[in-house]
Amino acid sequence: QPADGLEQLLRQASGVAINSGVDHLGSDVIGARALILYGMKGVAAYAQHARVLGYQSDEVDAQAEVILDYLASNPTDIDAMLEESLEVGRLNLKVMELLDAANTETFGAQEITSVRISPIKGKAILVSGHDLHDLKQILEQTKDQGINVYTHGEMLPANAYPTLKAYPHLAGNLGGAWQDQQREFADFPGPIVMTSNCIIEPGKNYKNRIFTLGPVGWPGVRHIDDGDFTPVIQAAKALPGFAADAEDQRITIGFGHHTLLGAADKIVDAVKSGDIRHFFLVGGCDGASPARNYFTEVADHAPADSVVMTLGCGKYRFNRHEFGDIGGIPRLLDIGQCNDAHSAIRVAGALAEAFNCGVNDLPLSIMLSWFEQKATAIHLSLLALGIKGIKLGPTLPAYLTPTLVQKLQSRFDLDLDLIGEAQADLQAALTHTATA
């Protein structure tokens, strides 16, 4: 029970802070607990997206309770906690599968779609975050209102779902990843709606026209908790919108597992013939660190006989670049949101089956950035599947102590150091060829 005064709250904080007990338990124990905790936060976030669409699993909920009960027992065995973190990864696999079913059965499977990334004349609303259910409500309530709705950030893949793109006023995607929102929101001539997470302190030049939903909020920002977007619509009509059409610019998205598995035979044939030499999975959570330019360099310098798959907001570093195709197969395949790592796993599994090998034997390199709790959950899922040799960076979560890093590196052959030279890493990756 939170205390009433600030002084009393600060005293309470010492007993419940993330690093509570570090003085006598040590940073390794606290870090291993944090790995489980932040992984579970990511699991819970994905489960929430599925739940709002009516998809819930008693098995998932029960396993979540077991893991949280374990964490509440204040464990101190580091190796046992690392094993439990893999249980978090396995649970997240179930949750991502549940969310994939929720999205595709509600909105249809993603389709290859050319998405406009430049504005058109008219009143406008910008929707950021992750939650497709919120976007659907906004589209429904703005029908025939003369307002264009644009996506932003991780909401970009919404433009590939048939039910959502059937709304003619879903006008495309504007802007990029979450860390650029203060500049992009300031320039947007209409209201902004933040669904789920990734909000940064709103600037004074747009704080009075940004709205929050669900679990995201900010002091002084209007929050919508009843599903009624009338205030957003009123703001859109009162604000100027875009005065003229901009030059029509587009990107292609929609390469979820339904699309890619449908083309599996063609992809396998291209690998066997030598037309495709290697696959790179490049993406994850983006951030403002200059070291993250590494991911752009990997994508841009990947050889012409390789395919780059991407997901999460990390793709904004290079998804406007021209990559061409290999025999009709686009060299850049945007799989979707961060939770669409489920699609990448499905595709990798299908390729491994086609070549009668394990995923670790495929000509596949995984280079992902991580930043927050959902990324932690996804990375634990990849480790739970036994996938090795993943490059993660450019910086590590603060709770990963040198001891924990060493244990993860030795078991999973992870490259958890600051990510190095893109060109050298590309050359090293290309020595890994198909086994069939």
N, C-alpha and C positions, 0 to 999 in steps of 0.2 A: 504494500500500500504506500504510494508516494506520500512523503511528508508535505506539510503545508508551506513551510518557509524555505527560502533558498539555502540558508545555512544547514538546515536539517537534510535537505535534498543532497547537498554536497557530501554530507557524512554518509548518507545511504549509498551514494555512488561508489564509494571506495569498496563496498562489498559486492556490488553487482556489475561493475565495469567489465569490459571484455578481458582486461588483463588482471582481474581480481585474483590475488593469491600468487602473483608472479614472484614476489620476494622469497617465498618459501617453496614454491613448486618449480620455479624456473621457467624461462621463456619457451623451451621446447614443449613442455606440457600444455602451457597456455596456447601456443601456436597450433598444436594438434587438435585441441578442442575447438579453436576458431575455424580451422579447416572444415570440421564437421558442421559447425554452426552456420558458416556462410554458405556452405553447400546446401544446407537445408533451407536457408532463406531463398536460394535460387529455385529449389524444388517447389517451395510454397508459392512463389510468384507464378511459375508455369501452371501449377495446379489451379490457382485462382483464375487464370485466363480460361482454362477449360471449364471450370465450375460455373462461370457466368453464362456459358453456353449450354449449361445443363448436363455437363459430363463430369461424373464423379465416380470414384472407385473406392469401395470399402477396403479392398486389399491395400491400395495405396495409402489410405488414411491410417490403417492399422499399422503398416510398416513405418510410417512417419512417427507415430506415437512410440513405437519400440525404440527408434533411433533417438528421439528426444528424451525418452526415459533413460536411455543409456547415458546421454550427455548430462542429464540432471543428477546422475550418480557421482559426478565429479571424478571421472576416470583419470588415472595418472600413468597408465602403461602406454608409452608412445607407440609401440608396434601394434598394440591392440587397437588404438585409436586410428591408426592409418588403415588397418583392415576395416574398421567401421566406416571410414570415409569412403571406401570402395562400395560399401553397402548403400551409402548415399548416392553414389554414382549409378548403382543398379536401380535404385528407386527412381532416380531421375529419368532413366531410360523408359520406365513404365509411364511416367508422367508425360514425357515428350510424345510418346506413342498415343496417350490419351488426348493430348492437346492437338496432335495431328489429326486424329479422328474427329475431334470437335470442330476444327476449322474446315476440313474437307467435306464432312457430312453436312455442315451448316451452310457453307459458302461455295461448295464444289471444289474439285481439285484445281490447283494452279494451272494456268494455261500460258503458253508463250505469248507475251504481250509487249507491244511497243508502247512505252509510257512517255507522255509529254513531260518535259522537265523545265519548261518555260511557261510563263503566265499568259493567260488570255484576258481580254477586256471583260470587266465586270466585277461585281461584288464578290467577296471571297472569304472563306474560312480555312484556316490551316489546322490540321489534326496531326499531332505528334504522339510518340509513345509506341505501344505494342498492341493495344487491345482492339481486335477486329469487331467485337460486339459493340463497343462504343461508337466506332466509325459507322457501323450499320445503322444505329439509332440516329446519328446525325444526318446521314444521307436520307433516311426515310422522312425525317422531320423537315428537311430543306427541299423536298420535292416541290417543283413548280413555284419556287420562291424567287427565282432569278439570282441564285447564289451559287457560285462554283466552290466546290470542296476540293482542297489539295491535301495530299499526305506529306509527311515530313519524317525524317529519321527512319526508325525501324518500322514505320507504318507503310513504307514504300511497297512491300510485297502485296499489300491489300489490292493493288491495281491489277493483280493477276488472277484474283478469285472471281469466277463467273458471276456469282450473285452480286458482288460489290461493283464490278466494272460494268454491270448492266445499267447502273444509274448513270444517265448521260451527263449529269453535273459533277461526277467524279472526274475532275479535270486533269489530274496528273500528280506529280510530285515536285515540290519545291524545296531547295536547300539540301543539306547534307546531314552529317552526324550530330549527335547531341551537343558536343563541345562547341559548336558554332552557333548555337541557338540564340545567344544574346545579340549577335550581329544580325542574323537572319530574321529573327522575330521583330527587331526594331525596324527593319526595312519592309516588313509585310504590311499591306494597307488594309488589314482587317483583323478580326479576333483570332486568337490562337487557343486551341484546346489541347491540354496535356492529359493524355491517358496513361495510366501506370506510372513508370518511373522516369528518370533521366531529366528532371527539371533542375535548372540552375537558377540562382537568385535572379528574379526578373528585374530588368532595368527600368528606370523611371519612365523611359520613353515608350514602354508597352505594358507596364504593370497593370494599368487600368483596363486593358483589353485582353488579358490572358485569363483562362478559366482552367480549373483542375477537376479531375474525376477520380472516383474510386480511392485507391490507397495513396495517391499523390496529392500533395497540398503545399501551400506556402502561406505564411502569415500575411494577411492583407490582400490575398488573391481570392476572387470569388470561386466557391466550390459548388459543383452541381452534384447533388446526391439523390435526386429523385427521377433522373432520366428525362427531365424536361429541359430542352435546349433553347427555349424561347429567349432567354437573355442573350445567348450567343447569336441567334438569328437577328434579334433587334440590333445588336452591336454591328453585325455585318451590314445591315441595311443603312445604319447611320454613318459608317465609315466609308471612305471614298472608293475602295477597291482599286483594281488596275484600270488605268485610263486608256490603255491600248494593248493590242496583241503584241507580244514579243516574237522574235524569230522562233519558228517551230524547231525545237531541239528535242531529241528522244534518246532513250536507252531501252534495251530489251531485257525483260525479266521473265520469271515464271518457270524456272527449270527445277521444280520440285521433283520428288522421287517418282511420281506418276509419269511425268514427262520423260525423265531420264531412263527409267526402267522400260518405258515403251520403246526407247531407241537403243536398248542394251545391245542387241545383236549388231547394230551398225557400229557402236562404239567398240565392242569386242573385236569386230573384224578390222577396224582401223588400227587397233593395238597390234593385232597379229600380223597385219601387213606392214607394220612399221610406220604408218602415217602418223599415229599418236605414239610418242615415245614415253611421255610421262604426264602425270596428273599432279597439280598443286592445289591443295585446299588452303586458301589464304583469306583470312577474315577474322571475325570475333568482335570484341568490344573495341571501339576506337577511343582515342584520347588526344590531348593536345601536345604531348611530348614530341619534340623533333625526332627522337629516335624511332618513332613510328613510321617515318618515311621509309624504313626498311621494307615494309609490306608493299608500298608502291613500287619500290625498286625490284622486288621479287616478281611482282605481276608484270611490270613493264619489260623486264629483261628475260622473262621465261621464253625459251626458244620457240620458234614458229611451229615446231612439231609437238608442242605440249598444250595441255588444256588447264585453265585456271578455274577452279570452282570457288565460289565465295558466298559468305553468309554473314549476318550481323551487320552492324553499322560500319565495320572496318572496310567494307566494300566501297564506301564513298571516297576513299583515297584514290581509286582508279577506275570506277565503273563508268566514267564518261570517256575513257580512253578507247582508242580503236584497236581491237584485237584480231579481227578477221575470223576466218573459219578454216576447218580442216575437212574437206570433202562434204561440206554442208553442215558439219557439226561446229557450232560457235566455239571459239577458243575461250570465251568468258561465259561461264554458266552461273548466273545468280540464283542460288538455291532458295534464298528467302531470309526470314528472320533468324535470330540466333537460335531459337528453339528448333528451327529446321535443320539443325545438326542431325536430327533424326533422319532426314532425307539423305544427308551425306553418308550416314552409317548404313542405310538401306542400300544405297548405290555401291558403296565399297564392298558390302557383303555379297551383292550380286556379281560384281566383277571377280571377287575371290572365288566364288562358286564356278564361274565360267572358266577360270584358269586353273581350277582344281588346286588352289593354294590358300594360304592364310592371308588375312588383310595385311599383315606385316611383310608379306612377300610381294605385294603389288608394287608397281612403279608409281607409288603415291607418296608425296611428302605433305605433311600437315604443319602449317605455320600459322599459329593463332595468337592474337593478342588477348590478354585478359585484363579486366578492369574492376569488375564487380561480382556480385553474388551469383547471377545467372551463369556467368562465364565459369565460375568455380564449379557449379553443378555440372556443366557440360564437360569440363575437363576431367572431373571425377568419373563421369560416364565413359569417356574414352579410355581412361585407365582401367576401369572395371571390365572393359571388353578386352583388355590385354594388349591394346595398341601401344606400340613402342616408337621411340625416336621422334616424338612430337617436339617441335620448337615453340617455346612459349616466351613471351616478353612484351615489350622491351624491359619492363620492370616487374618485380615480383610483389605479391601481396606482403604487407609488413609482417604478417604472422608466420610466414615461412622462414624459419630460422635456418642457419647453415646446416644444422643436424638434420632437420626435416628435408631440406633440399638434397642432401647427400643420400638419404634413404630413398627418396623418390627417383633420383638419378640412377642409383645402382640397380633398382628394381625394374624401372621402365625405360631406361636409356634416354631420359628426358634431357633436352637442352634447356635448362632453366636459368642460364646465365643471361646477361644482357645480350640481346641478339646482335650478331656480328655483321660481317660484310655480306651483302646480298649476293654479289657475284660469286664469291667463294662458296657460299651455301648452295647456290644453284648448281654449280659444277659438281659438288659433292653429291647432291641429290640425283643428278642425272646418271650417276654410275649404277643406280639401282634400276634394273631393267625388268621387264616382264619375265615370268618363269615359264611361260608356255609359248 
